């Protein structure tokens, strides 16, 4: 889709600021910098890409919201009785089209998409004199394609029902953005199938361009393949889920952190298990709006761990150490706190987006759905026994095995923004924990997905209709 964006200022470093009164999908051409002017050489291309990566840090995206909503709207987290008022609508299952967190996620996701598209457009025009320069440019443009794929994927799973909601995935999703110019159009929403096809096309293009096998805070061949595997399992595309996860596991050069070193998975940046992470530094982070501050007892400790989840871990399970118990001042006397961000209120923990452990679980799920139970059990055992070497081997088959794999995903990937999506895409009912009580919601449900922000509906008539139930 070729779009004109009005009232979002795109600077040479590709930062955007949304107007208070207009759609984020509107840019005034007098304020914008044309791609060929913004990206003129290798230095400005790298700067443009850095600006795109920085958007992932935002508390409206991976800096908080993308991690919190899928856990809070399920059974892993609940809000403390003393909280700052963030995400209340999600725990109470009463999200409205005026919700600020949904609007922030929508806007930040599309800012990443627009910035990545600008980097792609500009990068294609950069003239080079050596083969090495061209390889570097290809790598950076490939990263931009991967970032655009990631943002489209996050938006389609947050604002649209899962791929298998209809037999042909023809149900309505979000707009696809692949070009930005001065032609005035109002973007319409594409189907879920169309969005997924665009995501896969961008990732295939990225893999054809990138040279770097493993990155540090940036997309690489391994990270793009891992994202491709995740996208495939969301489509129930077991063949490609197995293909790409196997390439990451078998030849990607990554390895699981040993049981005895589990803590280093969370307190060491760029460990050998993490394929892609958002970089935060002391000087460049969300501060009191960060995930660490949100979870830490010395910060807000707004969201607490459900006792039901905690009970799933055996005493010998090393992952239990990612949860700490104690009182919350002036609130719960027996609280469970998330400890996957051990730097807490320093706010400089890197945010893990893609990990090798997930690739084993993706492959296990794909094998189970194909009826290859032994292969599924083998991958499941790798993750379960890393957590607890004394754990018994998986013996379940069929539906029971798939349920066991989803439970292992719940334990392994807790607080990393997967739980609601895992339940919804597998057509499972959802239990929302609300402090001392819980609410069970049957699949399917209109409100398992977020509303299109009212601001967007008012600014762009073509974006209608609103999602059902809002």
CORKAKA-V286351 format. One record per backbone hydrogen bond with DSSP energy under -0.5 kcal/mol. NH is the residue of the N-H (numbers start at 1). CO is the residue of the C=O. If there is no record, write none. Layout:
[[NH;CO] [NH;CO]]
//
This chain:
[[3;1] [3;179] [4;185] [6;27] [9;7] [9;17] [10;8] [11;9] [11;15] [14;11] [19;7] [26;23] [27;6] [29;27] [31;28] [32;28] [33;10] [34;32] [37;34] [38;34] [39;35] [40;38] [45;41] [46;42] [47;43] [48;44] [49;45] [50;46] [51;47] [52;48] [53;49] [54;50] [55;51] [55;52] [56;52] [56;53] [57;54] [58;55] [61;58] [62;56] [63;58] [64;58] [64;61] [65;59] [66;61] [67;61] [67;64] [68;64] [69;65] [71;68] [72;68] [73;69] [74;71] [76;71] [77;71] [78;304] [80;302] [83;81] [88;85] [90;87] [91;87] [92;88] [93;90] [94;89] [99;96] [103;99] [104;100] [105;101] [106;102] [107;103] [108;104] [109;105] [110;106] [111;107] [112;108] [113;109] [114;110] [115;111] [116;112] [117;113] [118;114] [119;115] [120;116] [121;117] [122;118] [123;119] [124;120] [125;121] [125;122] [126;122] [126;123] [134;130] [135;131] [136;132] [137;133] [138;134] [139;135] [140;136] [141;137] [142;138] [143;139] [144;140] [145;141] [146;142] [147;143] [148;144] [149;145] [150;146] [151;147] [152;148] [153;149] [154;150] [155;151] [156;152] [157;153] [158;154] [159;155] [160;156] [165;162] [166;163] [169;166] [173;190] [178;1] [178;176] [179;1] [181;3] [184;182] [185;183] [187;185] [189;462] [190;174] [192;171] [193;169] [195;191] [196;192] [197;193] [198;194] [199;195] [200;196] [201;197] [202;198] [203;199] [204;200] [205;201] [206;202] [207;203] [208;204] [209;205] [209;206] [210;206] [217;215] [221;212] [222;213] [224;220] [225;221] [226;222] [227;223] [228;224] [229;225] [230;226] [231;227] [232;228] [233;229] [234;230] [235;231] [235;232] [236;233] [237;232] [238;236] [241;237] [242;238] [243;239] [244;240] [245;241] [246;242] [247;243] [248;244] [249;245] [250;246] [251;247] [252;248] [254;248] [255;272] [261;258] [262;259] [264;261] [265;262] [266;263] [267;263] [268;264] [271;268] [274;271] [275;354] [276;354] [278;351] [281;284] [289;286] [290;287] [294;290] [295;291] [296;292] [299;296] [300;293] [301;293] [301;296] [302;294] [303;294] [304;78] [305;336] [306;76] [310;306] [311;307] [312;308] [312;309] [313;309] [313;310] [317;314] [318;316] [318;387] [320;317] [321;318] [322;319] [323;320] [324;337] [326;335] [328;332] [329;327] [331;328] [335;326] [337;324] [339;322] [344;341] [346;343] [347;344] [351;278] [352;350] [353;276] [354;276] [356;273] [359;355] [359;356] [360;356] [361;357] [362;358] [363;359] [364;360] [365;361] [366;362] [367;363] [368;364] [369;365] [370;366] [371;367] [371;368] [372;367] [373;371] [376;372] [377;373] [378;374] [379;375] [380;376] [381;377] [382;378] [383;379] [384;380] [385;381] [386;382] [387;383] [388;384] [391;388] [400;397] [401;397] [402;398] [403;399] [404;400] [405;401] [406;402] [407;403] [408;404] [409;405] [410;406] [411;407] [412;408] [413;409] [416;413] [417;67] [420;70] [422;418] [423;419] [424;420] [425;421] [426;422] [427;424] [428;423] [430;441] [432;430] [432;439] [433;74] [433;431] [434;437] [436;434] [437;434] [439;432] [441;430] [441;439] [448;445] [449;446] [450;158] [454;97] [456;453] [457;453] [458;454] [459;455] [460;456] [463;460] [464;461] [470;467]]
//
